[in-house]
């Protein structure tokens, strides 16, 4: 009976998401000619409420909600790097995302590569920014499906064999069709259900955990014992001095990388103004608190004696939920996490398709493509990206997707100099930025692969471990800074700047205000 009740509640949540996707057409502002801006960015017309829902629902993915507590379950204190990392994102979004939106709106840019193309006048640099974004996004998209499968399996909702695979495809198919038709508006309306369902279900789970164990202190004590810590001064739930460099660089590097992902920029560009983005940036810590509570549930799973399968620590929280909660509430939690995967998956596919169309297809294949044709190609590429993610999940080991996503985080960080630094100065030469990008990509990949696909690496034997992405970024910037004056002396020309931004920082000079905000 409990299993039937859980399944019924789960299907009700998924059905509600599908019904909301159908209502996405109501967000259309009226009959307009088809355009990539309208399909991919909802005509840049989302207010503060919708933008907060979409941006939070995109940044905080279902895999994050299972991987962070899974890391806490397996490793203890180091998992909580995600909390300062997402806190750092908020002021960065307040400053960088609003400034980038301003330039993008004025010049009709849709992707970060569009901005790089206009700022530096360098098609090759714009191309590598676009391709890096697509390359980093695809394994991230596949991880959303892995998150869905982990939740369904832990809850006994994933039938063995082909039946289970078909069930997951069916869950994914409804949103794929809605996204194909309505673009970014489909995940936007579903993000409202995600927020309500996740906040409500997480509150219920945490209340049950605290009620069962008698308070957070008992939870942490039980988890420390489960991890083998008997001395409170050396608890596995407290960072050791040797872990602190890795913790700090991972938090900082992840925050810098996050705002470079195409799906995050797509959600931000859909806002109706810089004032909206600043309001949303100030409100994002509410989602961070949510993530911290999920991490706490990983600790609770340890204290409760949950035994996750080997190599499947991300199933710890779903298994805890299945153990503690009655069937209907467990179904609500599982449905919430699955809906939590659908929103970022849809935005990721839209962002990857938009980058391909704007910065590869139009730039190099069909420069005279009409807006209608661009939308048609973007829809096809978006659907292909989703199908590719499904095939990837079914065809390869879970660890392969995780390894590629770890590399993706290191890779996407290497476009930070071209995009973020370029917002404030054009002093760096585009060819120097290309050289820095190539060195950073090679160095970051080498470090991660050398350590067996671990993103926390020692630079040399015996040195403190740090995040490989930060090490590669420092090398990237060093090459770009060193090569710029050399290229200037050689007289290597730069492309034209079409952004109206200052070429270098000047005291007392304020950036242009841009379009008026609604």
SELUM-717771 format. One record per residue (C-alpha): residue in three letters; x, y, z. Coordinates in steps of 0.2 Angstrom, whole numbers, padded with zeros to 4 digits, always signed. Layout:
BEGIN
AlaXYZ;...
This chain:
BEGIN
Unk+0000+0000+0000;Unk+0014+0012+0004;Unk+0023+0008-0012;Unk+0006+0012-0022;Unk+0004+0028-0012;Unk+0022+0034-0016;Unk+0020+0030-0034;Unk+0004+0039-0035;Unk+0011+0055-0027;Unk+0026+0054-0038;Unk+0016+0052-0054;Unk+0005+0067-0048;Unk+0020+0078-0046;Unk+0027+0073-0064;Unk+0010+0075-0071;Unk+0009+0093-0064;Unk+0025+0097-0072;Unk+0019+0091-0089;Unk+0003+0101-0087;Unk+0013+0117-0082;Unk+0024+0114-0098;Unk+0008+0115-0108;Unk+0004+0132-0101;Unk+0021+0139-0106;Unk+0012+0147-0121;Unk+0003+0159-0110;Unk+0020+0167-0107;Unk+0021+0173-0125;Unk+0019+0192-0126;Unk+0009+0191-0141;Unk+0011+0186-0160;Unk+0028+0190-0165;Unk+0039+0185-0179;Unk+0050+0169-0174;Unk+0067+0174-0168;Unk+0081+0165-0158;Unk+0080+0178-0145;Unk+0061+0174-0142;Unk+0063+0155-0142;Unk+0080+0155-0132;Unk+0078+0170-0120;Unk+0059+0172-0119;Unk+0061+0189-0128;Unk+0071+0195-0113;Unk+0055+0198-0104;Unk+0055+0189-0087;Unk+0052+0199-0071;Unk+0061+0197-0055;Unk+0049+0182-0049;Unk+0051+0172-0064;Unk+0070+0175-0066;Unk+0073+0170-0048;Unk+0063+0154-0051;Unk+0072+0150-0067;Unk+0090+0155-0062;Unk+0088+0146-0045;Unk+0080+0131-0054;Unk+0094+0131-0067;Unk+0109+0133-0055;Unk+0103+0121-0042;Unk+0101+0105-0052;Unk+0094+0088-0046;Unk+0112+0080-0048;Unk+0118+0094-0036;Unk+0104+0089-0024;Unk+0110+0071-0024;Unk+0129+0073-0027;Unk+0132+0086-0012;Unk+0124+0075+0001;Unk+0132+0060-0007;Unk+0149+0068-0005;Unk+0145+0072+0013;Unk+0140+0054+0016;Unk+0156+0048+0009;Unk+0169+0061+0013;Unk+0162+0072+0027;Unk+0166+0090+0029;Unk+0174+0093+0012;Unk+0156+0092+0004;Unk+0151+0108+0011;Unk+0162+0118-0001;Unk+0146+0120-0011;Unk+0139+0132+0002;Unk+0152+0145+0001;Unk+0154+0142-0017;Unk+0136+0146-0020;Unk+0137+0161-0008;Unk+0151+0168-0018;Unk+0141+0166-0034;Unk+0128+0179-0028;Unk+0139+0195-0028;Unk+0148+0189-0044;Unk+0131+0188-0052;Unk+0126+0205-0045;Unk+0141+0213-0053;Unk+0146+0202-0069;Unk+0129+0195-0074;Unk+0120+0212-0074;Unk+0134+0221-0083;Unk+0135+0207-0096;Unk+0116+0208-0098;Unk+0117+0227-0101;Unk+0130+0224-0116;Unk+0120+0209-0123;Unk+0104+0218-0123;Unk+0111+0234-0131;Unk+0119+0224-0145;Unk+0107+0209-0147;Unk+0120+0196-0140;Unk+0112+0180-0135;Unk+0128+0170-0130;Unk+0144+0174-0121;Unk+0153+0170-0138;Unk+0143+0184-0146;Unk+0150+0196-0133;Unk+0168+0190-0136;Unk+0165+0191-0155;Unk+0160+0209-0153;Unk+0172+0214-0139;Unk+0188+0207-0148;Unk+0183+0206-0166;Unk+0190+0189-0166;Unk+0180+0174-0174;Unk+0192+0161-0168;Unk+0191+0167-0150;Unk+0172+0167-0151;Unk+0172+0150-0158;Unk+0183+0142-0144;Unk+0172+0150-0131;Unk+0156+0143-0139;Unk+0163+0126-0142;Unk+0170+0125-0124;Unk+0153+0130-0117;Unk+0145+0116-0127;Unk+0158+0103-0123;Unk+0156+0107-0104;Unk+0137+0107-0105;Unk+0134+0090-0113;Unk+0140+0079-0098;Unk+0131+0091-0086;Unk+0115+0087-0096;Unk+0119+0069-0095;Unk+0121+0070-0076;Unk+0103+0076-0074;Unk+0097+0060-0081;Unk+0109+0050-0069;Unk+0101+0060-0055;Unk+0084+0055-0060;Unk+0089+0037-0062;Unk+0097+0037-0044;Unk+0082+0044-0036;Unk+0070+0032-0045;Unk+0081+0017-0041;Unk+0082+0021-0023;Unk+0064+0024-0021;Unk+0060+0007-0030;Unk+0052+0017-0045;Unk+0064+0011-0058;Unk+0059-0006-0065;Unk+0073-0017-0070;Unk+0078-0019-0088;Unk+0071-0010-0103;Unk+0055-0005-0093;Unk+0065+0006-0082;Unk+0074+0015-0096;Unk+0057+0018-0105;Unk+0050+0025-0089;Unk+0064+0038-0088;Unk+0063+0042-0106;Unk+0044+0045-0104;Unk+0048+0057-0089;Unk+0060+0066-0100;Unk+0050+0066-0116;Unk+0036+0078-0110;Unk+0048+0092-0106;Unk+0057+0089-0122;Unk+0042+0092-0133;Unk+0037+0107-0123;Unk+0054+0115-0124;Unk+0054+0111-0143;Unk+0038+0121-0145;Unk+0040+0135-0132;Unk+0058+0137-0129;Unk+0064+0144-0112;Unk+0046+0147-0107;Unk+0043+0129-0104;Unk+0057+0126-0090;Unk+0052+0144-0083;Unk+0035+0138-0078;Unk+0040+0121-0072;Unk+0053+0130-0061;Unk+0039+0137-0051;Unk+0033+0119-0047;Unk+0051+0114-0043;Unk+0053+0128-0031;Unk+0037+0124-0021;Unk+0039+0105-0021;Unk+0058+0106-0016;Unk+0056+0118-0002;Unk+0041+0110+0005;Unk+0047+0092+0004;Unk+0065+0097+0010;Unk+0057+0105+0025;Unk+0047+0090+0029;Unk+0062+0078+0028;Unk+0073+0089+0039;Unk+0059+0090+0052;Unk+0057+0071+0052;Unk+0076+0069+0054;Unk+0077+0081+0068;Unk+0062+0073+0077;Unk+0070+0056+0075;Unk+0087+0060+0081;Unk+0083+0074+0094;Unk+0092+0088+0086;Unk+0106+0092+0074;Unk+0120+0089+0087;Unk+0114+0070+0089;Unk+0114+0069+0070;Unk+0132+0075+0068;Unk+0138+0065+0083;Unk+0131+0049+0075;Unk+0138+0053+0058;Unk+0155+0056+0065;Unk+0155+0039+0073;Unk+0149+0031+0057;Unk+0164+0039+0048;Unk+0176+0032+0061;Unk+0179+0048+0071;Unk+0180+0045+0090;Unk+0190+0060+0094;Unk+0179+0076+0093;Unk+0195+0087+0090;Unk+0199+0076+0074;Unk+0181+0073+0068;Unk+0179+0068+0049;Unk+0166+0082+0049;Unk+0179+0096+0052;Unk+0191+0101+0039;Unk+0209+0097+0043;Unk+0223+0110+0039;Unk+0228+0099+0024;Unk+0210+0100+0017;Unk+0208+0119+0018;Unk+0218+0124+0002;Unk+0208+0112-0008;Unk+0191+0117+0000;Unk+0195+0136-0003;Unk+0201+0134-0021;Unk+0187+0122-0025;Unk+0174+0135-0019;Unk+0182+0150-0028;Unk+0185+0141-0044;Unk+0168+0133-0045;Unk+0160+0150-0042;Unk+0170+0158-0056;Unk+0166+0143-0067;Unk+0147+0143-0064;Unk+0144+0160-0072;Unk+0153+0155-0088;Unk+0141+0140-0091;Unk+0130+0144-0106;Unk+0114+0138-0097;Unk+0117+0150-0082;Unk+0120+0165-0094;Unk+0104+0160-0104;Unk+0094+0160-0088;Unk+0101+0177-0084;Unk+0099+0185-0101;Unk+0081+0181-0101;Unk+0078+0194-0087;Unk+0070+0210-0092;Unk+0083+0222-0085;Unk+0099+0224-0074;Unk+0088+0229-0059;Unk+0079+0213-0060;Unk+0095+0203-0061;Unk+0102+0213-0045;Unk+0086+0209-0036;Unk+0087+0190-0041;Unk+0106+0190-0036;Unk+0101+0196-0019;Unk+0088+0183-0017;Unk+0098+0168-0023;Unk+0105+0164-0005;Unk+0088+0156-0002;Unk+0093+0142-0014;Unk+0110+0141-0005;Unk+0101+0137+0011;Unk+0091+0123+0002;Unk+0108+0116-0004;Unk+0115+0117+0014;Unk+0100+0107+0020;Unk+0103+0094+0007;Unk+0121+0092+0013;Unk+0114+0090+0031;Unk+0103+0076+0025;Unk+0119+0067+0019;Unk+0126+0068+0036;Unk+0109+0062+0043;Unk+0110+0047+0031;Unk+0127+0042+0039;Unk+0119+0044+0057;Unk+0104+0033+0052;Unk+0115+0019+0046;Unk+0110+0020+0028;Unk+0121+0009+0017;Unk+0122+0016-0001;Unk+0129+0004-0014;Unk+0147+0005-0018;Unk+0151+0019-0030;Unk+0133+0026-0028;Unk+0134+0038-0013;Unk+0122+0050-0022;Unk+0108+0037-0018;Unk+0111+0040+0001;Unk+0097+0054+0003;Unk+0084+0045-0008;Unk+0087+0029+0003;Unk+0085+0039+0019;Unk+0069+0047+0013;Unk+0062+0030+0008;Unk+0067+0024+0026;Unk+0060+0038+0036;Unk+0045+0045+0027;Unk+0028+0038+0023;Unk+0024+0033+0005;Unk+0015+0049+0000;Unk+0028+0061+0007;Unk+0042+0050-0001;Unk+0034+0051-0018;Unk+0033+0070-0016;Unk+0051+0071-0012;Unk+0056+0059-0027;Unk+0045+0069-0038;Unk+0052+0085-0033;Unk+0070+0080-0036;Unk+0065+0073-0053;Unk+0057+0089-0058;Unk+0072+0098-0051;Unk+0082+0089-0065;Unk+0070+0093-0079;Unk+0072+0112-0077;Unk+0091+0113-0079;Unk+0091+0099-0092;Unk+0079+0109-0103;Unk+0089+0125-0101;Unk+0106+0117-0104;Unk+0099+0110-0121;Unk+0093+0127-0126;Unk+0109+0135-0121;Unk+0120+0122-0131;Unk+0108+0124-0146;Unk+0109+0143-0146;Unk+0128+0143-0145;Unk+0129+0131-0159;Unk+0117+0141-0170;Unk+0124+0158-0167;Unk+0142+0155-0166;Unk+0145+0140-0177;Unk+0130+0138-0189;Unk+0127+0156-0193;Unk+0146+0161-0192;Unk+0153+0147-0203;Unk+0140+0137-0212;Unk+0125+0148-0216;Unk+0128+0167-0213;Unk+0112+0172-0222;Unk+0101+0161-0212;Unk+0084+0169-0208;Unk+0078+0171-0190;Unk+0065+0158-0194;Unk+0078+0146-0200;Unk+0089+0149-0185;Unk+0075+0145-0173;Unk+0071+0129-0183;Unk+0089+0123-0182;Unk+0090+0128-0164;Unk+0075+0117-0160;Unk+0082+0102-0169;Unk+0099+0104-0161;Unk+0091+0106-0144;Unk+0081+0090-0146;Unk+0097+0081-0153;Unk+0106+0086-0137;Unk+0093+0078-0126;Unk+0093+0062-0136;Unk+0112+0062-0135;Unk+0111+0064-0116;Unk+0099+0049-0115;Unk+0110+0038-0127;Unk+0126+0043-0116;Unk+0118+0038-0100;Unk+0112+0021-0107;Unk+0127+0018-0117;Unk+0141+0022-0105;Unk+0145+0019-0087;Unk+0139+0032-0074;Unk+0157+0036-0069;Unk+0161+0041-0087;Unk+0148+0055-0086;Unk+0155+0061-0069;Unk+0173+0061-0076;Unk+0168+0071-0091;Unk+0158+0083-0080;Unk+0173+0086-0068;Unk+0183+0090-0084;Unk+0169+0101-0090;Unk+0171+0112-0074;Unk+0189+0114-0077;Unk+0187+0118-0096;Unk+0173+0131-0094;Unk+0184+0141-0081;Unk+0196+0144-0095;Unk+0184+0156-0104;Unk+0184+0167-0089;Unk+0198+0179-0095;Unk+0190+0182-0112;Unk+0172+0185-0105;Unk+0173+0192-0087;Unk+0190+0201-0089;Unk+0184+0207-0106;Unk+0169+0216-0098;Unk+0181+0228-0089;Unk+0197+0229-0101;Unk+0202+0225-0118;Unk+0220+0226-0115;Unk+0223+0208-0117;Unk+0226+0203-0135;Unk+0214+0191-0143;Unk+0228+0180-0149;Unk+0235+0180-0131;Unk+0219+0175-0124;Unk+0218+0161-0137;Unk+0235+0155-0132;Unk+0231+0156-0113;Unk+0215+0146-0116;Unk+0224+0132-0125;Unk+0237+0131-0111;Unk+0224+0131-0098;Unk+0214+0118-0106;Unk+0229+0107-0109;Unk+0236+0109-0091;Unk+0219+0107-0083;Unk+0215+0091-0093;Unk+0232+0084-0089;Unk+0231+0087-0070;Unk+0214+0079-0069;Unk+0218+0064-0079;Unk+0235+0062-0070;Unk+0226+0060-0054;Unk+0213+0047-0060;Unk+0199+0060-0064;Unk+0200+0069-0048;Unk+0198+0088-0049;Unk+0208+0090-0032;Unk+0226+0088-0037;Unk+0244+0092-0030;Unk+0254+0103-0042;Unk+0270+0093-0037;Unk+0273+0078-0026;Unk+0271+0083-0008;Unk+0263+0100-0011;Unk+0245+0105-0004;Unk+0231+0099-0015;Unk+0221+0112-0024;Unk+0207+0113-0037;Unk+0214+0109-0054;Unk+0203+0122-0063;Unk+0211+0136-0052;Unk+0228+0131-0056;Unk+0224+0130-0075;Unk+0216+0147-0074;Unk+0231+0155-0066;Unk+0242+0148-0080;Unk+0230+0154-0093;Unk+0230+0171-0086;Unk+0249+0171-0085;Unk+0251+0166-0103;Unk+0238+0179-0109;Unk+0247+0193-0099;Unk+0264+0188-0104;Unk+0260+0186-0123;Unk+0250+0203-0124;Unk+0265+0215-0124;Unk+0275+0203-0136;Unk+0261+0203-0149;Unk+0259+0222-0147;Unk+0277+0225-0150;Unk+0276+0213-0165;Unk+0262+0224-0172;Unk+0249+0210-0173;Unk+0233+0219-0176;Unk+0217+0217-0166;Unk+0200+0216-0172;Unk+0187+0230-0170;Unk+0178+0233-0154;Unk+0159+0234-0156;Unk+0153+0234-0138;Unk+0156+0253-0133;Unk+0164+0247-0117;Unk+0181+0256-0111;Unk+0196+0247-0118;Unk+0205+0248-0101;Unk+0200+0254-0084;Unk+0200+0273-0081;Unk+0199+0282-0065;Unk+0182+0291-0063;Unk+0175+0284-0079;Unk+0158+0276-0077;Unk+0152+0262-0089;Unk+0137+0267-0101;Unk+0120+0264-0092;Unk+0112+0255-0107;Unk+0094+0252-0110;Unk+0081+0258-0097;Unk+0074+0244-0086;Unk+0056+0240-0085;
